[in-house]
Amino acid sequence: MSTLPVVVRHLGLRDYGSVYAEMRDFTAARTATSADELWCVEHPPVFTQGQAGKPEHLLAPGDIPVVQSNRGGQVTYHGPGQAVIYVLVDLARRGEGIRALVTLLETAMIAVLAGYGITAQARADAPGVYVDGPFDGRPGLRKIGSLGLRVSRGCSYHGLALNVAMDLEPFARINPCGLIDMQMTQIADLCAAPPSLPAVQQALVDVLIARLATPG
């Protein structure tokens, strides 16, 4: 397991394509002594299609660009008001596989949401984090947090996206993460005193650093 400190970078509002390229370059250049990093970022509106993404899950993207990505999973949406954290971790050095990292990211989002009084859960059949209804008087799950990862040379990149206070309408233009009829939700709609995006990003960073410092 790594004992190197985790480097945290706050990138602000950045174009998805440029950050994607920087993640690939960072991962290709890192060595056995490179520290793990967390990149906190917001993106302008963009749909990203996973490596095995099916075009039928892109229903009506309209004027929002669609970018092909090499992460796992299907199509998702990123936009302002969403906390995105890219997790650049040497899994081989930690002696862990991608499943352990998926669980770490899901449980981190669940822990942060619990701090805001929101009960969330993971699903064995569909990675991500969900909140149980009823919503508008109807039972059912809505998705609040998504994740997608890529592992190259034993190191991960891409990461998680947690909806904080954003325009959710673009999610209706896709089947989010390939889930037909899945509705999305966000912290601002579930919390009486919604936190700021930087506060949520910092809460996620704190939990992720603590869990990365703990053996799996």
N, C-alpha and C positions, 0 to 999 in steps of 0.2 A: 504493500500500500504506500502511496506517496505521502511524504511528510513536508513537501514543499508548500509554501503559502500559496493561496489562490489569488490570482490577480483579477481585480474587478475593473472593467472599463465601462464608462457611461458615454455612449455614442450620440445620444440625443435623437432627433428625427433624421433618419437616413434612408436613402433609396435602398430597396431590398437587393437589387442586383449587385450594387457595389459592396455591400456587407457580405453577401453570399460569396463573392469572389475573394474577399479578404479572409473569410473563414477557410476556404479551400487552400489558399496560399499559406496561411498560418499552420494548418494541419500538415501540409506537405513539407514545410520547413522545420517543424519542431523536432527536437532531439529527446533523448532519454532524460535529459536534465531540464527540459522546458517546464515551467510552471503551468499548471492548469489555469484556465481563464474563464470568467463569466462576462459576457458582453450584454449590457442592458441597452435596449434600443426601442424606438418607435418607428413605424414605417408609414409613409404615405399609402393611400389605398392601393392594394395589389392582391390579386389571387395568385397563389403558388400551387403548382401541380406537382405532386410527389412522383418519384421515379416510375412507379407502376400505376400512375393515375389513369383512370378511365375517362375519356372525353365526355361520356354521357352524364357525368356528375357536374359538368359545367353547363348549367341550364341556360343562363342568359347574362353573361358577364358585362355586356353593354360597354361603357366607356372605361371600365377599370381594366388595366393591363393584366394579362395572364403570363406568368413567368414559369418556365419549366425548371424544376429543382431536382437535385439528386437525393433529397431526403426520402425516408420511407413515408408511406401513407398516401392518401388521396388529396383532393383539392381542399384548400382552406383559404381564409381571408385574413389579411393584416391591414390595420388602419390606425389612425390616431386614436389615442385613448385605450390602447391595448398594451399591456406590459409584456414585452418579448425579451426573453433572456436566452442567449445562445450559450451552450454548455460545452466548452472545449476541454475535454478531460481525457487523460491517458488511461484508458480502461485496462490495458495490458499491465501497466505499472501497478494498478490497484488490484490486479488479479480478479477482475470482475467482467461480466459480459453485459451485453446491451439490455437484457431483461432487468438486471439489477438497476441500471440507470433509469430505465422507464419507471420502475417502481419508485425510485428516489424522487424523480420529478413529479410524479403523481402525488406522492405523500407530502411533498413540500407544498404544492398548491393547496392540498386539503388542509394542511396545518395553517397556512396563511389565511385561508378563507374562514377557518374556525375562529381565528383571532378577531374577525369582523362579525362574528355571530352567525356565519353561514355554514350550514352542514352540507358537506359535499362527499362524493364517493367516486371510486374508480370502478371500471367495468372490465371483467376478464376478457370479454369478447370485442372490446373496442377501446383502445388506449385513449386516455384523456380523463377529464374530471367533470362530473355531472352533479346537478342539484335536482332533488326530487320535488315534485309539485305538491299540492295543486297550483297550477298557474291559470289565471283567469277562470278559476273554479273547476279546472280540468286536471285529472291526475296525469302523471307522467314525468319523465326525465327531460331536463334541458341541459345542454352542454355549456360549460363556462370556461373550461381550460382545455387546450389542445397541445399535442406534442408531436414532433417528428424528428428523427435522428438519422445520422449517417455515421458509419464507422469506417475509417481508413487507417491502415497501418496500426491498428489497435487503439486508435484515438477517435473520440466522438466530436461531431459538430452539429449545427442546428440546435434545437432545444425546445422551449416551451413558449406558449402564448396564453396569457390569462386576460380575459375581458374585464376591463375596469369601468370605463365610462366612454362608450364609443357609439357610433352609428351602426346598429346591428342590421340595417336593411340589406347590405350587400350579401349577407349570409343567405338571404332568401333567393339569391341568384345562382346558388350552387346546392349540391347535397354535401353539407359540411363533413369532411373526412370520409366521404362516401356513404354517409348515413342518410337514407331517404326519409324525408319528413322530420328530420331532427331540428328542433327549435333551439335557438341559442339564448343565453341570458348573460348578465353581467353584474358586477358588484354593485354598481350604482342603482340597479333595480331591486336589489335585495337587502340593502343596508340603509338604515335610517339616516346615518351621517356618513356618506360615502367618503373614503379616503382619497387622497390625491394619487395620481399615477406614480410620482416619485416615491411616495410612501409605500405603495404596494411593491414596487421594484425593490426597494431596500429591504422590505420584509422578506421577500423571496430570496434575495441575496443572503441575508442573515441565516435563513433556514438551510439554504443549499450549502453554504460554507460549513455550517455546523455538521451537516450530514456527510459532506465529503471528508471531513476530518475524522469520521467514525468508521471503523472497519465494517464492511458489509456482512 
